[in-house]
Amino acid sequence: MSHLCPLHITTTLSGIKVNKGLIDGGVAISLLPERMLINVGKHPDDLIPTNIAVTNFSGTLTPTRGLVTLTVKVGSSERNTVFVVVPSRASYNTLLG
């Protein structure tokens, strides 16, 4: 039997517990929906401008708002991760690549 539902995890982003995190080892970047910025203690003014183009699975370009570095903790592993912030209505709260 195959698993059709995404595997969501709970992680900590810069000291804030965040549920519905999605891990995808097949992506080259980590994404943070713009709606999550305030939840992790950041403001749009904290974003670093970028010209990174994000393409979704159907080939459509998604605009980016900028980059933000957050400390990510999953289990006992902790590291600084650069997230590309995107306007998104995704069902996940972060995508870790």
C-alpha positions as CSV (number, residue, x, y, z in Angstrom):
1,M,0.0,0.0,0.0
2,S,1.5,3.4,-0.9
3,H,1.4,6.5,1.3
4,L,-0.5,9.3,-0.4
5,C,-0.6,11.9,2.4
6,P,2.4,14.2,3.0
7,L,4.4,13.6,6.1
8,H,4.1,16.7,8.3
9,I,6.6,17.2,11.2
10,T,6.8,19.6,14.1
11,T,10.0,21.7,14.1
12,T,11.3,24.7,15.9
13,L,12.2,27.9,13.9
14,S,14.2,30.4,15.8
15,G,12.8,29.1,19.1
16,I,9.2,29.0,17.9
17,K,7.4,25.6,17.7
18,V,5.9,25.2,14.2
19,N,3.7,22.3,13.2
20,K,2.9,21.1,9.7
21,G,6.5,21.3,8.5
22,L,7.2,19.4,5.3
23,I,10.5,17.8,4.5
24,D,11.3,17.3,0.8
25,G,14.9,16.1,0.0
26,G,14.2,16.6,-3.7
27,V,14.0,20.4,-3.5
28,A,17.0,22.7,-3.6
29,I,15.7,25.4,-1.3
30,S,13.7,25.8,1.8
31,L,10.4,27.8,1.6
32,L,8.6,29.8,4.2
33,P,5.1,31.1,3.4
34,E,4.9,34.8,3.9
35,R,2.0,34.4,6.4
36,M,4.5,32.6,8.7
37,L,6.9,35.6,9.1
38,I,5.3,37.2,12.1
39,N,4.7,33.7,13.7
40,V,8.5,33.2,13.8
41,G,9.3,36.6,15.1
42,K,10.3,38.3,11.8
43,H,8.9,41.2,9.9
44,P,8.9,41.9,6.1
45,D,11.5,44.6,6.7
46,D,13.9,41.7,7.9
47,L,13.8,40.2,4.4
48,I,16.9,40.3,2.2
49,P,16.0,41.0,-1.4
50,T,16.7,38.2,-3.9
51,N,16.3,37.4,-7.6
52,I,15.7,33.7,-7.0
53,A,12.9,32.4,-9.2
54,V,10.8,29.6,-7.7
55,T,8.9,27.3,-10.1
56,N,6.2,25.0,-8.8
57,F,5.5,21.4,-9.9
58,S,3.4,22.6,-12.8
59,G,6.1,25.0,-14.1
60,T,4.4,28.2,-12.9
61,L,6.7,30.9,-11.5
62,T,6.0,31.9,-8.0
63,P,7.1,35.4,-7.0
64,T,9.5,35.6,-4.0
65,R,9.4,38.2,-1.2
66,G,13.0,37.8,-0.1
67,L,15.3,35.6,2.1
68,V,15.4,35.1,5.8
69,T,17.8,33.1,7.9
70,L,16.2,31.1,10.8
71,T,17.6,28.6,13.3
72,V,15.9,25.3,12.5
73,K,15.7,22.5,15.0
74,V,14.4,19.0,14.1
75,G,14.8,16.5,16.9
76,S,18.3,17.1,18.4
77,S,19.7,18.5,15.1
78,E,20.0,22.3,14.9
79,R,21.3,24.6,12.1
80,N,20.9,28.0,10.5
81,T,18.8,27.7,7.3
82,V,18.1,30.3,4.6
83,F,14.5,30.3,3.6
84,V,13.0,31.8,0.5
85,V,9.8,33.6,1.6
86,V,6.9,33.2,-0.9
87,P,3.3,34.3,-0.9
88,S,1.6,30.9,-0.5
89,R,-1.6,29.3,0.6
90,A,0.0,25.9,1.0
91,S,-1.2,23.4,3.6
92,Y,2.2,23.3,5.2
93,N,3.9,26.0,7.4
94,T,7.4,25.4,6.1
95,L,9.1,23.3,3.4
96,L,12.5,22.1,4.3
97,G,14.7,21.2,1.4
